[in-house]
Amino acid sequence: MATPNIAMASKDPSSSKKPDATSSGKSKDNRPVKVSAKAAAAVTRIADNKKAMFNYHIEERFEAGMVLEGWEVKSVREGKVQLTDGYVVIRNGEVFIIGCQINPLGTASTHVTPDKVRTKKLLMHKAEIKRLMGKVEQKGFTLVPLNMHWKAGRVKCEIGLAKGKGEHDKRDTIKDREGKREVERAMKSRNR
């Protein structure tokens, strides 16, 4: 007669631990946490420059790292960033963002004097910078910051090679936006 294979429960307290809520993807009451892809993407995004999309035609997009001080990183984590007045320049083969405002926290260190509109250096490959220099020298092209986001624990800035829109182009953009809203409203009321 064969004996059944019975696993004995061990008395070791470390083996009876419940998995941590954060590591198992479950909430505190042990239910699965559902996060949409849009919500996950929104968590990594820090700030957008919606004005740039309205004022410029974006030809190309580039991602650049940012050189930040410690207090700036803490403020960025709190979302105290404004990109609307910012612009990007190339000086001596290096890329800088000017006018990007990072407001200091009230708990900033006393031995550091925070400058909220400090010129920040952007990190890009040399070949990309040379390519951008050639494009910017052409008539009508400029570099604008589009957004700031987190990527692998680092702050990145997406910059766009842009051409300014004329007044009639801005009116067309508004007209297209209004048309899309009307179509969405009509479809929404139709589905009810």
mmCIF file of the C-alpha atoms, coordinates in Angstrom:
data_MODEL
# 
_entry.id   MODEL 
# 
loop_
_atom_site.group_PDB 
_atom_site.id 
_atom_site.type_symbol 
_atom_site.label_atom_id 
_atom_site.label_alt_id 
_atom_site.label_comp_id 
_atom_site.label_asym_id 
_atom_site.label_entity_id 
_atom_site.label_seq_id 
_atom_site.pdbx_PDB_ins_code 
_atom_site.Cartn_x 
_atom_site.Cartn_y 
_atom_site.Cartn_z 
_atom_site.occupancy 
_atom_site.B_iso_or_equiv 
_atom_site.pdbx_formal_charge 
_atom_site.auth_seq_id 
_atom_site.auth_comp_id 
_atom_site.auth_asym_id 
_atom_site.auth_atom_id 
_atom_site.pdbx_PDB_model_num 
ATOM 1   C CA . MET A 1 1   ? 0.000   0.000  0.000   1.00 0.00 ? 1   MET A CA 1 
ATOM 2   C CA . ALA A 1 2   ? 1.509   3.352  -1.069  1.00 0.00 ? 2   ALA A CA 1 
ATOM 3   C CA . THR A 1 3   ? 1.498   6.247  1.332   1.00 0.00 ? 3   THR A CA 1 
ATOM 4   C CA . PRO A 1 4   ? 0.104   9.526  0.053   1.00 0.00 ? 4   PRO A CA 1 
ATOM 5   C CA . ASN A 1 5   ? 2.568   12.404 -0.446  1.00 0.00 ? 5   ASN A CA 1 
ATOM 6   C CA . ILE A 1 6   ? 1.564   15.008 2.136   1.00 0.00 ? 6   ILE A CA 1 
ATOM 7   C CA . ALA A 1 7   ? 3.435   18.295 2.427   1.00 0.00 ? 7   ALA A CA 1 
ATOM 8   C CA . MET A 1 8   ? 4.012   19.349 6.009   1.00 0.00 ? 8   MET A CA 1 
ATOM 9   C CA . ALA A 1 9   ? 3.388   22.990 6.900   1.00 0.00 ? 9   ALA A CA 1 
ATOM 10  C CA . SER A 1 10  ? 6.500   24.500 8.356   1.00 0.00 ? 10  SER A CA 1 
ATOM 11  C CA . LYS A 1 11  ? 6.490   26.561 11.528  1.00 0.00 ? 11  LYS A CA 1 
ATOM 12  C CA . ASP A 1 12  ? 9.054   28.989 10.133  1.00 0.00 ? 12  ASP A CA 1 
ATOM 13  C CA . PRO A 1 13  ? 7.554   32.481 10.580  1.00 0.00 ? 13  PRO A CA 1 
ATOM 14  C CA . SER A 1 14  ? 9.283   33.875 7.479   1.00 0.00 ? 14  SER A CA 1 
ATOM 15  C CA . SER A 1 15  ? 7.506   31.443 5.163   1.00 0.00 ? 15  SER A CA 1 
ATOM 16  C CA . SER A 1 16  ? 4.059   32.395 6.450   1.00 0.00 ? 16  SER A CA 1 
ATOM 17  C CA . LYS A 1 17  ? 4.417   36.076 5.543   1.00 0.00 ? 17  LYS A CA 1 
ATOM 18  C CA . LYS A 1 18  ? 1.882   37.508 3.172   1.00 0.00 ? 18  LYS A CA 1 
ATOM 19  C CA . PRO A 1 19  ? 3.361   39.121 0.070   1.00 0.00 ? 19  PRO A CA 1 
ATOM 20  C CA . ASP A 1 20  ? 3.713   42.869 0.170   1.00 0.00 ? 20  ASP A CA 1 
ATOM 21  C CA . ALA A 1 21  ? 0.826   44.800 -1.433  1.00 0.00 ? 21  ALA A CA 1 
ATOM 22  C CA . THR A 1 22  ? 3.156   46.762 -3.671  1.00 0.00 ? 22  THR A CA 1 
ATOM 23  C CA . SER A 1 23  ? 5.143   43.792 -4.924  1.00 0.00 ? 23  SER A CA 1 
ATOM 24  C CA . SER A 1 24  ? 2.148   41.576 -5.703  1.00 0.00 ? 24  SER A CA 1 
ATOM 25  C CA . GLY A 1 25  ? 0.169   44.132 -7.715  1.00 0.00 ? 25  GLY A CA 1 
ATOM 26  C CA . LYS A 1 26  ? -2.699  43.978 -5.226  1.00 0.00 ? 26  LYS A CA 1 
ATOM 27  C CA . SER A 1 27  ? -4.274  46.538 -2.944  1.00 0.00 ? 27  SER A CA 1 
ATOM 28  C CA . LYS A 1 28  ? -4.124  46.418 0.858   1.00 0.00 ? 28  LYS A CA 1 
ATOM 29  C CA . ASP A 1 29  ? -7.339  44.406 1.072   1.00 0.00 ? 29  ASP A CA 1 
ATOM 30  C CA . ASN A 1 30  ? -5.817  41.829 -1.333  1.00 0.00 ? 30  ASN A CA 1 
ATOM 31  C CA . ARG A 1 31  ? -7.838  42.798 -4.416  1.00 0.00 ? 31  ARG A CA 1 
ATOM 32  C CA . PRO A 1 32  ? -6.048  43.191 -7.768  1.00 0.00 ? 32  PRO A CA 1 
ATOM 33  C CA . VAL A 1 33  ? -5.265  46.787 -8.678  1.00 0.00 ? 33  VAL A CA 1 
ATOM 34  C CA . LYS A 1 34  ? -6.423  47.795 -12.147 1.00 0.00 ? 34  LYS A CA 1 
ATOM 35  C CA . VAL A 1 35  ? -4.497  50.615 -13.781 1.00 0.00 ? 35  VAL A CA 1 
ATOM 36  C CA . SER A 1 36  ? -5.309  51.642 -17.323 1.00 0.00 ? 36  SER A CA 1 
ATOM 37  C CA . ALA A 1 37  ? -2.533  52.307 -19.823 1.00 0.00 ? 37  ALA A CA 1 
ATOM 38  C CA . LYS A 1 38  ? -3.573  55.961 -19.978 1.00 0.00 ? 38  LYS A CA 1 
ATOM 39  C CA . ALA A 1 39  ? -3.316  56.317 -16.187 1.00 0.00 ? 39  ALA A CA 1 
ATOM 40  C CA . ALA A 1 40  ? 0.099   54.633 -16.167 1.00 0.00 ? 40  ALA A CA 1 
ATOM 41  C CA . ALA A 1 41  ? 1.338   57.032 -18.858 1.00 0.00 ? 41  ALA A CA 1 
ATOM 42  C CA . ALA A 1 42  ? -0.072  60.016 -16.958 1.00 0.00 ? 42  ALA A CA 1 
ATOM 43  C CA . VAL A 1 43  ? 1.927   59.061 -13.884 1.00 0.00 ? 43  VAL A CA 1 
ATOM 44  C CA . THR A 1 44  ? 5.223   59.413 -15.777 1.00 0.00 ? 44  THR A CA 1 
ATOM 45  C CA . ARG A 1 45  ? 4.326   62.709 -17.447 1.00 0.00 ? 45  ARG A CA 1 
ATOM 46  C CA . ILE A 1 46  ? 5.390   65.776 -15.471 1.00 0.00 ? 46  ILE A CA 1 
ATOM 47  C CA . ALA A 1 47  ? 4.332   68.779 -17.549 1.00 0.00 ? 47  ALA A CA 1 
ATOM 48  C CA . ASP A 1 48  ? 3.056   69.538 -21.048 1.00 0.00 ? 48  ASP A CA 1 
ATOM 49  C CA . ASN A 1 49  ? 3.484   72.609 -23.214 1.00 0.00 ? 49  ASN A CA 1 
ATOM 50  C CA . LYS A 1 50  ? 0.057   72.810 -24.866 1.00 0.00 ? 50  LYS A CA 1 
ATOM 51  C CA . LYS A 1 51  ? 0.804   76.302 -26.126 1.00 0.00 ? 51  LYS A CA 1 
ATOM 52  C CA . ALA A 1 52  ? 3.603   74.928 -28.318 1.00 0.00 ? 52  ALA A CA 1 
ATOM 53  C CA . MET A 1 53  ? 1.178   72.609 -30.114 1.00 0.00 ? 53  MET A CA 1 
ATOM 54  C CA . PHE A 1 54  ? -1.098  75.549 -30.827 1.00 0.00 ? 54  PHE A CA 1 
ATOM 55  C CA . ASN A 1 55  ? 1.590   78.027 -31.941 1.00 0.00 ? 55  ASN A CA 1 
ATOM 56  C CA . TYR A 1 56  ? 3.872   75.700 -33.946 1.00 0.00 ? 56  TYR A CA 1 
ATOM 57  C CA . HIS A 1 57  ? 3.872   72.910 -36.517 1.00 0.00 ? 57  HIS A CA 1 
ATOM 58  C CA . ILE A 1 58  ? 6.055   70.202 -34.971 1.00 0.00 ? 58  ILE A CA 1 
ATOM 59  C CA . GLU A 1 59  ? 8.290   68.686 -37.661 1.00 0.00 ? 59  GLU A CA 1 
ATOM 60  C CA . GLU A 1 60  ? 10.434  66.346 -35.527 1.00 0.00 ? 60  GLU A CA 1 
ATOM 61  C CA . ARG A 1 61  ? 10.626  65.326 -31.875 1.00 0.00 ? 61  ARG A CA 1 
ATOM 62  C CA . PHE A 1 62  ? 13.745  64.609 -29.834 1.00 0.00 ? 62  PHE A CA 1 
ATOM 63  C CA . GLU A 1 63  ? 14.226  63.356 -26.287 1.00 0.00 ? 63  GLU A CA 1 
ATOM 64  C CA . ALA A 1 64  ? 16.932  64.920 -24.136 1.00 0.00 ? 64  ALA A CA 1 
ATOM 65  C CA . GLY A 1 65  ? 18.104  64.349 -20.594 1.00 0.00 ? 65  GLY A CA 1 
ATOM 66  C CA . MET A 1 66  ? 18.159  67.285 -18.190 1.00 0.00 ? 66  MET A CA 1 
ATOM 67  C CA . VAL A 1 67  ? 20.881  68.440 -15.815 1.00 0.00 ? 67  VAL A CA 1 
ATOM 68  C CA . LEU A 1 68  ? 19.048  69.374 -12.600 1.00 0.00 ? 68  LEU A CA 1 
ATOM 69  C CA . GLU A 1 69  ? 20.037  70.273 -9.065  1.00 0.00 ? 69  GLU A CA 1 
ATOM 70  C CA . GLY A 1 70  ? 18.706  68.333 -6.077  1.00 0.00 ? 70  GLY A CA 1 
ATOM 71  C CA . TRP A 1 71  ? 16.020  70.851 -5.079  1.00 0.00 ? 71  TRP A CA 1 
ATOM 72  C CA . GLU A 1 72  ? 14.799  70.928 -8.699  1.00 0.00 ? 72  GLU A CA 1 
ATOM 73  C CA . VAL A 1 73  ? 14.302  67.167 -8.776  1.00 0.00 ? 73  VAL A CA 1 
ATOM 74  C CA . LYS A 1 74  ? 12.275  67.350 -5.560  1.00 0.00 ? 74  LYS A CA 1 
ATOM 75  C CA . SER A 1 75  ? 10.116  70.119 -7.021  1.00 0.00 ? 75  SER A CA 1 
ATOM 76  C CA . VAL A 1 76  ? 9.655   68.170 -10.249 1.00 0.00 ? 76  VAL A CA 1 
ATOM 77  C CA . ARG A 1 77  ? 8.404   65.189 -8.228  1.00 0.00 ? 77  ARG A CA 1 
ATOM 78  C CA . GLU A 1 78  ? 5.763   67.512 -6.759  1.00 0.00 ? 78  GLU A CA 1 
ATOM 79  C CA . GLY A 1 79  ? 4.813   68.722 -10.258 1.00 0.00 ? 79  GLY A CA 1 
ATOM 80  C CA . LYS A 1 80  ? 5.862   72.351 -9.780  1.00 0.00 ? 80  LYS A CA 1 
ATOM 81  C CA . VAL A 1 81  ? 6.979   72.838 -13.405 1.00 0.00 ? 81  VAL A CA 1 
ATOM 82  C CA . GLN A 1 82  ? 5.878   75.317 -16.072 1.00 0.00 ? 82  GLN A CA 1 
ATOM 83  C CA . LEU A 1 83  ? 7.041   74.941 -19.684 1.00 0.00 ? 83  LEU A CA 1 
ATOM 84  C CA . THR A 1 84  ? 4.854   77.466 -21.514 1.00 0.00 ? 84  THR A CA 1 
ATOM 85  C CA . ASP A 1 85  ? 7.416   80.292 -21.576 1.00 0.00 ? 85  ASP A CA 1 
ATOM 86  C CA . GLY A 1 86  ? 10.385  78.028 -22.261 1.00 0.00 ? 86  GLY A CA 1 
ATOM 87  C CA . TYR A 1 87  ? 12.470  77.786 -25.408 1.00 0.00 ? 87  TYR A CA 1 
ATOM 88  C CA . VAL A 1 88  ? 15.564  75.845 -26.438 1.00 0.00 ? 88  VAL A CA 1 
ATOM 89  C CA . VAL A 1 89  ? 18.833  77.306 -27.750 1.00 0.00 ? 89  VAL A CA 1 
ATOM 90  C CA . ILE A 1 90  ? 22.095  75.828 -29.005 1.00 0.00 ? 90  ILE A CA 1 
ATOM 91  C CA . ARG A 1 91  ? 25.295  77.518 -27.763 1.00 0.00 ? 91  ARG A CA 1 
ATOM 92  C CA . ASN A 1 92  ? 28.820  76.270 -28.454 1.00 0.00 ? 92  ASN A CA 1 
ATOM 93  C CA . GLY A 1 93  ? 27.545  72.841 -29.485 1.00 0.00 ? 93  GLY A CA 1 
ATOM 94  C CA . GLU A 1 94  ? 25.463  72.402 -26.301 1.00 0.00 ? 94  GLU A CA 1 
ATOM 95  C CA . VAL A 1 95  ? 21.686  72.533 -25.906 1.00 0.00 ? 95  VAL A CA 1 
ATOM 96  C CA . PHE A 1 96  ? 20.054  74.635 -23.173 1.00 0.00 ? 96  PHE A CA 1 
ATOM 97  C CA . ILE A 1 97  ? 16.456  75.238 -22.119 1.00 0.00 ? 97  ILE A CA 1 
ATOM 98  C CA . ILE A 1 98  ? 15.674  78.807 -21.090 1.00 0.00 ? 98  ILE A CA 1 
ATOM 99  C CA . GLY A 1 99  ? 12.533  80.000 -19.340 1.00 0.00 ? 99  GLY A CA 1 
ATOM 100 C CA . CYS A 1 100 ? 11.460  76.615 -17.998 1.00 0.00 ? 100 CYS A CA 1 
ATOM 101 C CA . GLN A 1 101 ? 10.204  77.493 -14.546 1.00 0.00 ? 101 GLN A CA 1 
ATOM 102 C CA . ILE A 1 102 ? 10.679  75.027 -11.666 1.00 0.00 ? 102 ILE A CA 1 
ATOM 103 C CA . ASN A 1 103 ? 9.227   76.527 -8.492  1.00 0.00 ? 103 ASN A CA 1 
ATOM 104 C CA . PRO A 1 104 ? 11.140  75.604 -5.323  1.00 0.00 ? 104 PRO A CA 1 
ATOM 105 C CA . LEU A 1 105 ? 9.436   73.827 -2.465  1.00 0.00 ? 105 LEU A CA 1 
ATOM 106 C CA . GLY A 1 106 ? 8.899   75.674 0.785   1.00 0.00 ? 106 GLY A CA 1 
ATOM 107 C CA . THR A 1 107 ? 11.120  73.116 2.481   1.00 0.00 ? 107 THR A CA 1 
ATOM 108 C CA . ALA A 1 108 ? 14.119  73.872 0.256   1.00 0.00 ? 108 ALA A CA 1 
ATOM 109 C CA . SER A 1 109 ? 17.507  73.802 1.928   1.00 0.00 ? 109 SER A CA 1 
ATOM 110 C CA . THR A 1 110 ? 18.734  76.945 3.652   1.00 0.00 ? 110 THR A CA 1 
ATOM 111 C CA . HIS A 1 111 ? 22.263  76.763 2.261   1.00 0.00 ? 111 HIS A CA 1 
ATOM 112 C CA . VAL A 1 112 ? 21.059  76.680 -1.366  1.00 0.00 ? 112 VAL A CA 1 
ATOM 113 C CA . THR A 1 113 ? 19.466  79.717 -3.007  1.00 0.00 ? 113 THR A CA 1 
ATOM 114 C CA . PRO A 1 114 ? 17.019  78.314 -5.573  1.00 0.00 ? 114 PRO A CA 1 
ATOM 115 C CA . ASP A 1 115 ? 16.687  80.161 -8.890  1.00 0.00 ? 115 ASP A CA 1 
ATOM 116 C CA . LYS A 1 116 ? 13.403  79.085 -10.448 1.00 0.00 ? 116 LYS A CA 1 
ATOM 117 C CA . VAL A 1 117 ? 14.221  80.284 -13.989 1.00 0.00 ? 117 VAL A CA 1 
ATOM 118 C CA . ARG A 1 118 ? 17.779  78.971 -14.113 1.00 0.00 ? 118 ARG A CA 1 
ATOM 119 C CA . THR A 1 119 ? 19.078  77.972 -17.562 1.00 0.00 ? 119 THR A CA 1 
ATOM 120 C CA . LYS A 1 120 ? 19.207  74.171 -17.641 1.00 0.00 ? 120 LYS A CA 1 
ATOM 121 C CA . LYS A 1 121 ? 21.473  72.080 -19.836 1.00 0.00 ? 121 LYS A CA 1 
ATOM 122 C CA . LEU A 1 122 ? 19.958  69.363 -22.013 1.00 0.00 ? 122 LEU A CA 1 
ATOM 123 C CA . LEU A 1 123 ? 21.876  66.174 -22.775 1.00 0.00 ? 123 LEU A CA 1 
ATOM 124 C CA . MET A 1 124 ? 21.825  64.870 -26.346 1.00 0.00 ? 124 MET A CA 1 
ATOM 125 C CA . HIS A 1 125 ? 24.138  62.975 -28.683 1.00 0.00 ? 125 HIS A CA 1 
ATOM 126 C CA . LYS A 1 126 ? 26.593  65.127 -30.612 1.00 0.00 ? 126 LYS A CA 1 
ATOM 127 C CA . ALA A 1 127 ? 25.258  63.932 -33.974 1.00 0.00 ? 127 ALA A CA 1 
ATOM 128 C CA . GLU A 1 128 ? 21.703  64.939 -32.993 1.00 0.00 ? 128 GLU A CA 1 
ATOM 129 C CA . ILE A 1 129 ? 22.902  68.382 -31.885 1.00 0.00 ? 129 ILE A CA 1 
ATOM 130 C CA . LYS A 1 130 ? 24.743  68.943 -35.186 1.00 0.00 ? 130 LYS A CA 1 
ATOM 131 C CA . ARG A 1 131 ? 21.633  67.898 -37.105 1.00 0.00 ? 131 ARG A CA 1 
ATOM 132 C CA . LEU A 1 132 ? 19.513  70.289 -35.049 1.00 0.00 ? 132 LEU A CA 1 
ATOM 133 C CA . MET A 1 133 ? 21.987  73.130 -35.597 1.00 0.00 ? 133 MET A CA 1 
ATOM 134 C CA . GLY A 1 134 ? 21.670  72.675 -39.351 1.00 0.00 ? 134 GLY A CA 1 
ATOM 135 C CA . LYS A 1 135 ? 17.863  72.666 -39.186 1.00 0.00 ? 135 LYS A CA 1 
ATOM 136 C CA . VAL A 1 136 ? 17.588  75.663 -36.834 1.00 0.00 ? 136 VAL A CA 1 
ATOM 137 C CA . GLU A 1 137 ? 19.773  77.760 -39.127 1.00 0.00 ? 137 GLU A CA 1 
ATOM 138 C CA . GLN A 1 138 ? 17.176  77.270 -41.878 1.00 0.00 ? 138 GLN A CA 1 
ATOM 139 C CA . LYS A 1 139 ? 14.588  80.003 -42.063 1.00 0.00 ? 139 LYS A CA 1 
ATOM 140 C CA . GLY A 1 140 ? 11.588  79.616 -39.782 1.00 0.00 ? 140 GLY A CA 1 
ATOM 141 C CA . PHE A 1 141 ? 12.701  76.669 -37.641 1.00 0.00 ? 141 PHE A CA 1 
ATOM 142 C CA . THR A 1 142 ? 13.015  76.857 -33.870 1.00 0.00 ? 142 THR A CA 1 
ATOM 143 C CA . LEU A 1 143 ? 13.296  74.459 -30.926 1.00 0.00 ? 143 LEU A CA 1 
ATOM 144 C CA . VAL A 1 144 ? 10.535  74.340 -28.318 1.00 0.00 ? 144 VAL A CA 1 
ATOM 145 C CA . PRO A 1 145 ? 10.074  72.146 -25.225 1.00 0.00 ? 145 PRO A CA 1 
ATOM 146 C CA . LEU A 1 146 ? 7.004   69.935 -25.638 1.00 0.00 ? 146 LEU A CA 1 
ATOM 147 C CA . ASN A 1 147 ? 6.877   68.046 -22.341 1.00 0.00 ? 147 ASN A CA 1 
ATOM 148 C CA . MET A 1 148 ? 8.837   66.779 -19.367 1.00 0.00 ? 148 MET A CA 1 
ATOM 149 C CA . HIS A 1 149 ? 8.506   63.185 -18.247 1.00 0.00 ? 149 HIS A CA 1 
ATOM 150 C CA . TRP A 1 150 ? 10.138  60.461 -16.181 1.00 0.00 ? 150 TRP A CA 1 
ATOM 151 C CA . LYS A 1 151 ? 11.953  57.647 -17.951 1.00 0.00 ? 151 LYS A CA 1 
ATOM 152 C CA . ALA A 1 152 ? 13.778  54.979 -15.956 1.00 0.00 ? 152 ALA A CA 1 
ATOM 153 C CA . GLY A 1 153 ? 13.974  57.258 -12.917 1.00 0.00 ? 153 GLY A CA 1 
ATOM 154 C CA . ARG A 1 154 ? 15.420  60.205 -14.853 1.00 0.00 ? 154 ARG A CA 1 
ATOM 155 C CA . VAL A 1 155 ? 13.829  63.472 -15.934 1.00 0.00 ? 155 VAL A CA 1 
ATOM 156 C CA . LYS A 1 156 ? 13.643  63.792 -19.713 1.00 0.00 ? 156 LYS A CA 1 
ATOM 157 C CA . CYS A 1 157 ? 12.537  66.717 -21.844 1.00 0.00 ? 157 CYS A CA 1 
ATOM 158 C CA . GLU A 1 158 ? 10.938  66.181 -25.229 1.00 0.00 ? 158 GLU A CA 1 
ATOM 159 C CA . ILE A 1 159 ? 11.867  69.002 -27.579 1.00 0.00 ? 159 ILE A CA 1 
ATOM 160 C CA . GLY A 1 160 ? 10.372  69.654 -30.977 1.00 0.00 ? 160 GLY A CA 1 
ATOM 161 C CA . LEU A 1 161 ? 11.843  71.075 -34.148 1.00 0.00 ? 161 LEU A CA 1 
ATOM 162 C CA . ALA A 1 162 ? 9.042   73.458 -34.995 1.00 0.00 ? 162 ALA A CA 1 
ATOM 163 C CA . LYS A 1 163 ? 7.951   75.989 -37.557 1.00 0.00 ? 163 LYS A CA 1 
ATOM 164 C CA . GLY A 1 164 ? 5.752   78.894 -36.467 1.00 0.00 ? 164 GLY A CA 1 
ATOM 165 C CA . LYS A 1 165 ? 2.099   78.902 -37.480 1.00 0.00 ? 165 LYS A CA 1 
ATOM 166 C CA . GLY A 1 166 ? 0.498   81.877 -39.140 1.00 0.00 ? 166 GLY A CA 1 
ATOM 167 C CA . GLU A 1 167 ? -2.730  83.409 -37.825 1.00 0.00 ? 167 GLU A CA 1 
ATOM 168 C CA . HIS A 1 168 ? -4.805  81.568 -40.436 1.00 0.00 ? 168 HIS A CA 1 
ATOM 169 C CA . ASP A 1 169 ? -3.240  78.233 -39.386 1.00 0.00 ? 169 ASP A CA 1 
ATOM 170 C CA . LYS A 1 170 ? -4.232  78.896 -35.771 1.00 0.00 ? 170 LYS A CA 1 
ATOM 171 C CA . ARG A 1 171 ? -7.804  79.625 -36.868 1.00 0.00 ? 171 ARG A CA 1 
ATOM 172 C CA . ASP A 1 172 ? -7.843  76.356 -38.829 1.00 0.00 ? 172 ASP A CA 1 
ATOM 173 C CA . THR A 1 173 ? -6.626  74.505 -35.722 1.00 0.00 ? 173 THR A CA 1 
ATOM 174 C CA . ILE A 1 174 ? -9.443  76.003 -33.653 1.00 0.00 ? 174 ILE A CA 1 
ATOM 175 C CA . LYS A 1 175 ? -12.001 75.184 -36.364 1.00 0.00 ? 175 LYS A CA 1 
ATOM 176 C CA . ASP A 1 176 ? -10.823 71.555 -36.565 1.00 0.00 ? 176 ASP A CA 1 
ATOM 177 C CA . ARG A 1 177 ? -10.926 71.207 -32.773 1.00 0.00 ? 177 ARG A CA 1 
ATOM 178 C CA . GLU A 1 178 ? -14.482 72.600 -32.626 1.00 0.00 ? 178 GLU A CA 1 
ATOM 179 C CA . GLY A 1 179 ? -15.569 70.263 -35.432 1.00 0.00 ? 179 GLY A CA 1 
ATOM 180 C CA . LYS A 1 180 ? -14.183 67.214 -33.633 1.00 0.00 ? 180 LYS A CA 1 
ATOM 181 C CA . ARG A 1 181 ? -16.006 68.224 -30.430 1.00 0.00 ? 181 ARG A CA 1 
ATOM 182 C CA . GLU A 1 182 ? -19.310 68.570 -32.291 1.00 0.00 ? 182 GLU A CA 1 
ATOM 183 C CA . VAL A 1 183 ? -18.896 65.147 -33.902 1.00 0.00 ? 183 VAL A CA 1 
ATOM 184 C CA . GLU A 1 184 ? -18.110 63.584 -30.518 1.00 0.00 ? 184 GLU A CA 1 
ATOM 185 C CA . ARG A 1 185 ? -21.163 65.247 -28.948 1.00 0.00 ? 185 ARG A CA 1 
ATOM 186 C CA . ALA A 1 186 ? -23.388 64.018 -31.794 1.00 0.00 ? 186 ALA A CA 1 
ATOM 187 C CA . MET A 1 187 ? -22.061 60.468 -31.476 1.00 0.00 ? 187 MET A CA 1 
ATOM 188 C CA . LYS A 1 188 ? -22.472 60.559 -27.697 1.00 0.00 ? 188 LYS A CA 1 
ATOM 189 C CA . SER A 1 189 ? -26.080 61.759 -27.872 1.00 0.00 ? 189 SER A CA 1 
ATOM 190 C CA . ARG A 1 190 ? -26.823 59.250 -30.623 1.00 0.00 ? 190 ARG A CA 1 
ATOM 191 C CA . ASN A 1 191 ? -25.566 56.349 -28.497 1.00 0.00 ? 191 ASN A CA 1 
ATOM 192 C CA . ARG A 1 192 ? -27.834 57.279 -25.576 1.00 0.00 ? 192 ARG A CA 1 
# 
